[in-house]
Amino acid sequence: MATMQGQFFADNLDEFIKDAIKNGAQVIEQGDTYITLRISLKHIDPKIGQETVLLIDRNINKVVGSRIYNAKNELLQTIYYGYNKGKVQSLNAIRVEEKTTLPSGEEVKMITSSKIENLKFNLNI
């Protein structure tokens, strides 16, 4: 996901969509504001039967949400991404919602919220 938040992705969104379709992704919806893609994770590992759905905001050319489904099309996980406003629209928040089973056997939704502040990158080339 990190590579899908960078400047290369933002500058080449249409190219990313064309390549994704060539590799088997399905465009579920393509509007003026959002694009929704469904991608099989079998490209990463043929043993993985899961699929991910990406919600891409065309206004900022970034992924703003994703969902992972199992082979039975049951929702396993939802992730929302938040970004700073202004000149540098870097990732500043992540919210993960996923089903988990308690020791009692009861299924519950676990929510993890992360806030990113003072993000610094050191690049050694």
JOLINKA-V668609 format. One record per residue. N is the residue number from 1. D_CENTER is the distance of its C-alpha to the mean C-alpha in whole Angstrom. Layout:
# JOLINKA-V668609
[[N,D_CENTER] [N,D_CENTER]]
This chain:
# JOLINKA-V668609
[[1,6] [2,9] [3,11] [4,8] [5,9] [6,13] [7,16] [8,16] [9,13] [10,14] [11,17] [12,17] [13,14] [14,17] [15,17] [16,14] [17,14] [18,18] [19,17] [20,14] [21,17] [22,19] [23,17] [24,17] [25,14] [26,15] [27,15] [28,15] [29,15] [30,16] [31,18] [32,19] [33,16] [34,13] [35,12] [36,10] [37,10] [38,11] [39,11] [40,13] [41,13] [42,16] [43,16] [44,15] [45,18] [46,20] [47,21] [48,17] [49,17] [50,14] [51,12] [52,8] [53,7] [54,5] [55,7] [56,8] [57,11] [58,14] [59,16] [60,14] [61,12] [62,9] [63,5] [64,7] [65,5] [66,4] [67,7] [68,9] [69,13] [70,16] [71,18] [72,20] [73,17] [74,17] [75,14] [76,13] [77,11] [78,9] [79,7] [80,8] [81,8] [82,11] [83,13] [84,17] [85,19] [86,22] [87,22] [88,20] [89,16] [90,15] [91,12] [92,14] [93,13] [94,10] [95,11] [96,11] [97,13] [98,14] [99,17] [100,20] [101,24] [102,26] [103,29] [104,31] [105,29] [106,28] [107,24] [108,22] [109,19] [110,18] [111,16] [112,15] [113,15] [114,15] [115,17] [116,17] [117,20] [118,22] [119,20] [120,22] [121,21] [122,24] [123,24] [124,27] [125,28]]
